[in-house]
Amino acid sequence: MIPAEFDYTAPDTLDGAITALADGGEDAKLLAGGHSLLPLMKLRLAAPSLLVDLRKVPGLHGIQREDGNWRIGALTPHAELEHTPDLGVVSLVAGTIADPQVRNRGTLGGSLAHGDPASDLPAVMLICEASVTLQGAGGQQRSVSANDLFQDYLETAVEPTEVLTEIRMPAYDGWGYAYQKFNRRSEDWAMVAVCALVKKNGDTIEDVRIGLTNMASVPLRAHGVEEALRGQPATADSIAQAAEQAAEGTDPPADLNASSDYKRHLARVMARRALGQAAGI
């Protein structure tokens, strides 16, 4: 449980952090909160030669509402998301992450850049159709949608010398939302989790978004369920029928907790529950 030897630096500017990252080579890693990276280092599953700590870099914290959209700094901790109820499903899900100690240290940007499909918030970013801003050398910036950010297990579109600086997403005022998470203990990673956004027009489901956690090497959207529900009556029967498609196109990893087939079963059950809650049924 002791990490391999490494160097450490904490620049006080974003350009300084990017330069340190580039100078450190392929074995340099950013430290945004540490609750994803440090456990891997202690297990010797990751052995960076240099940690570039972002904690002193200004402008990477905070939550702002701008013209119907949210702007969230990459170093905003989960606890701040949890205690901003206007964020809706993001706030709800953030409050389920591990324990208060982790939520006060772990950050949204760190979680997204790490790319663990068992993390709670990546699937939420998918259904919220969020985007991230990445900054590289020379101040060059680019925007990447959440749909394109997650590429494989622990692999994202963030280049080795880029820093994820902010997350932007629409505000889903008037949408119902819910989160269903199945784990052995409340502090554990989800075996499977399902997040839902539902927009109703009277008794009809006008729009719907479903995100799946730990059902493949990347977070997923259950497009089959979404297509089956749009324009349908907001009833328990229509939701139950659509939720049967929740596991289509998934490839959940079997582990000591559950087989792949059991995780597919969980996805269907929790999709039905999450949709029912989000639709107010």
C-alpha positions in Angstrom: 0.0 0.0 0.0 3.0 2.3 -0.4 3.3 4.0 -3.9 6.5 3.9 -5.9 8.8 6.9 -5.6 7.7 10.0 -7.6 8.5 13.7 -8.0 5.9 16.4 -7.1 5.2 19.9 -8.2 2.3 22.3 -7.6 2.5 25.2 -10.1 0.5 28.3 -9.4 -0.6 29.0 -13.1 -2.3 26.8 -15.7 0.5 27.4 -18.2 3.0 26.3 -15.5 1.0 23.1 -15.0 0.9 22.4 -18.7 4.6 23.0 -19.1 5.4 20.8 -16.1 3.2 18.1 -17.6 5.0 18.3 -20.9 8.5 18.4 -19.4 7.6 15.3 -17.3 7.0 13.1 -20.3 4.6 10.2 -20.7 4.9 9.2 -17.0 3.8 12.5 -15.6 0.2 12.7 -14.2 -2.1 15.5 -13.1 -3.4 15.5 -9.6 -6.9 17.0 -9.4 -8.2 15.5 -6.2 -6.4 12.2 -5.9 -9.3 9.9 -5.0 -9.0 7.9 -8.3 -5.3 8.1 -8.9 -3.8 7.7 -5.4 -5.5 4.3 -4.7 -4.0 3.0 -8.0 -0.6 4.3 -7.0 -0.8 2.6 -3.6 -1.6 -0.7 -5.3 1.3 -0.1 -7.7 -1.2 -0.3 -10.6 0.0 3.2 -11.6 3.5 4.5 -11.1 3.8 8.1 -12.4 7.3 9.6 -12.2 5.8 13.1 -11.6 2.6 14.4 -10.1 1.5 17.8 -11.2 -0.9 19.1 -8.6 -3.5 21.6 -9.8 -4.7 22.8 -6.4 -2.9 26.2 -6.7 -4.1 27.0 -10.2 -6.7 29.8 -10.1 -10.0 29.7 -12.1 -10.6 26.0 -11.9 -13.2 26.0 -9.1 -16.8 27.0 -8.8 -20.2 26.7 -10.3 -21.9 29.4 -12.4 -25.2 29.7 -14.3 -24.8 31.5 -17.6 -27.7 32.0 -20.1 -29.5 28.8 -19.3 -26.3 26.8 -19.0 -24.0 25.6 -16.2 -20.3 26.2 -16.1 -18.5 24.0 -13.6 -14.8 24.4 -12.9 -12.8 21.1 -13.2 -11.5 21.3 -9.6 -15.0 21.7 -8.1 -15.4 19.0 -5.5 -18.3 16.5 -5.4 -19.5 18.0 -2.1 -20.1 21.4 -3.8 -22.1 19.7 -6.5 -24.0 17.8 -3.9 -25.0 21.0 -2.1 -26.1 22.8 -5.3 -29.6 21.4 -5.7 -30.3 23.5 -8.8 -28.0 21.2 -10.7 -30.7 18.5 -10.5 -29.5 15.0 -11.4 -25.8 16.1 -11.0 -26.4 17.2 -7.4 -28.4 14.0 -6.7 -25.7 11.7 -8.0 -22.8 13.6 -6.5 -24.4 13.0 -3.1 -24.1 9.2 -3.5 -20.4 9.1 -4.1 -18.5 7.2 -1.5 -18.4 9.2 1.8 -18.1 12.8 2.9 -14.4 12.7 3.0 -14.1 11.5 -0.6 -16.8 14.0 -1.7 -14.9 16.9 -0.2 -11.6 16.0 -1.9 -12.6 14.3 -5.2 -13.3 16.6 -8.1 -15.6 16.5 -11.1 -12.8 17.1 -13.6 -10.6 14.5 -12.0 -13.3 11.9 -12.2 -14.1 12.6 -15.9 -10.4 12.7 -17.0 -9.8 9.4 -15.1 -12.4 7.7 -17.3 -13.5 4.9 -14.9 -16.8 3.5 -16.2 -17.8 2.5 -12.6 -17.6 6.2 -11.5 -21.0 7.8 -10.9 -20.7 11.1 -12.8 -19.5 10.1 -16.3 -22.9 8.6 -17.3 -24.6 11.7 -15.9 -22.5 13.9 -18.2 -23.7 11.8 -21.1 -27.4 12.2 -20.4 -26.9 15.9 -19.7 -25.1 16.3 -23.0 -22.2 18.1 -21.3 -18.9 19.1 -22.9 -15.5 19.7 -21.4 -12.9 22.3 -22.3 -9.3 21.1 -22.7 -6.4 23.4 -22.8 -2.9 22.6 -24.1 0.4 24.4 -24.7 0.2 28.0 -26.0 -3.3 28.5 -24.5 -4.9 26.4 -27.3 -8.4 25.2 -26.2 -10.8 22.7 -27.6 -14.2 21.5 -26.6 -15.1 17.8 -26.5 -18.6 16.5 -25.9 -19.1 13.9 -23.2 -20.2 11.5 -25.9 -16.6 11.7 -27.4 -14.7 12.0 -24.2 -14.8 8.4 -23.0 -12.9 6.1 -25.4 -12.1 2.9 -23.5 -11.5 1.7 -19.9 -9.5 4.5 -18.2 -8.9 6.1 -21.6 -10.3 9.5 -22.6 -9.8 12.1 -25.3 -7.6 14.2 -23.1 -4.2 14.4 -24.6 -1.1 13.8 -22.4 -0.2 17.5 -22.3 -3.8 18.9 -21.9 -5.6 20.0 -18.8 -9.4 19.6 -18.4 -10.4 23.1 -17.2 -14.2 23.2 -17.1 -17.5 21.4 -17.8 -20.4 23.0 -19.5 -23.9 21.6 -19.7 -27.5 22.9 -20.3 -29.8 23.5 -17.3 -32.6 20.9 -17.3 -35.3 23.1 -15.6 -38.6 21.3 -15.4 -37.2 17.8 -16.1 -37.7 15.0 -13.7 -34.6 13.0 -12.6 -33.6 10.0 -10.6 -30.6 7.7 -9.9 -30.6 4.0 -9.0 -27.4 2.5 -7.8 -26.7 -1.1 -6.8 -23.7 -1.8 -4.6 -22.8 -4.0 -1.6 -22.1 -1.0 0.7 -23.0 2.6 0.3 -19.3 3.6 -0.1 -18.6 1.1 -2.8 -18.4 1.5 -6.5 -21.6 0.7 -8.3 -22.0 -2.8 -9.6 -24.5 -1.1 -11.9 -26.2 2.3 -11.8 -28.8 4.0 -13.9 -29.5 7.7 -14.2 -32.6 9.2 -15.8 -33.9 12.5 -17.1 -37.6 12.7 -18.1 -39.4 15.7 -19.7 -43.2 15.3 -19.6 -45.8 17.2 -21.6 -49.0 16.5 -19.7 -49.3 12.7 -19.5 -46.9 12.1 -22.3 -43.1 11.6 -22.2 -41.8 14.2 -24.5 -38.1 13.4 -24.1 -36.0 11.1 -22.0 -32.3 10.3 -21.3 -31.0 7.1 -19.7 -27.3 6.7 -18.7 -25.7 3.4 -17.7 -22.8 3.0 -15.3 -20.4 0.0 -15.3 -22.1 -1.7 -18.2 -19.2 -1.6 -20.6 -15.6 -0.2 -20.8 -17.2 3.3 -21.1 -20.4 4.9 -19.7 -23.3 4.4 -22.0 -26.6 5.8 -23.0 -29.5 3.4 -23.4 -30.7 4.7 -26.7 -33.1 1.8 -27.3 -35.0 2.7 -24.1 -35.0 6.4 -25.0 -36.5 5.8 -28.5 -39.1 3.4 -27.1 -40.4 5.9 -24.6 -40.4 9.2 -26.5 -44.0 10.2 -27.3 -45.4 7.4 -25.2 -47.8 7.8 -22.3 -46.2 8.2 -18.9 -47.5 5.0 -17.4 -45.9 2.2 -15.5 -46.6 -0.3 -18.3 -44.9 1.8 -21.0 -41.9 2.4 -18.8 -41.6 -1.3 -17.9 -41.8 -2.3 -21.5 -39.1 0.2 -22.6 -36.8 -0.7 -19.7 -36.5 -4.2 -21.0 -34.2 -2.8 -23.6 -31.8 -1.3 -21.1 -29.1 -4.0 -21.5 -29.1 -4.0 -25.3 -25.7 -3.2 -26.7 -24.0 -3.5 -23.3 -20.9 -5.5 -22.4 -20.8 -5.5 -18.6 -17.6 -6.9 -17.0 -18.1 -10.0 -14.8 -16.4 -9.7 -11.4 -16.4 -11.2 -7.9 -19.7 -9.4 -7.2 -21.8 -10.3 -10.2 -21.9 -12.1 -13.5 -22.4 -10.2 -16.8 -26.0 -11.6 -17.0 -26.8 -10.5 -13.5 -25.6 -7.0 -14.3 -27.8 -6.9 -17.4 -30.8 -8.0 -15.2 -29.9 -5.2 -12.8 -29.8 -2.6 -15.6 -33.3 -3.5 -16.7 -34.7 -3.4 -13.1 -33.0 -0.2 -12.2 -33.9 1.5 -15.5 -37.6 0.8 -14.7 -37.2 2.2 -11.2 -35.3 5.3 -12.2 -37.7 6.1 -15.1 -40.7 5.7 -12.8 -39.2 8.0 -10.2 -38.1 10.6 -12.8 -41.6 10.5 -14.4 -43.3 10.8 -11.0 -45.1 7.5 -11.3 
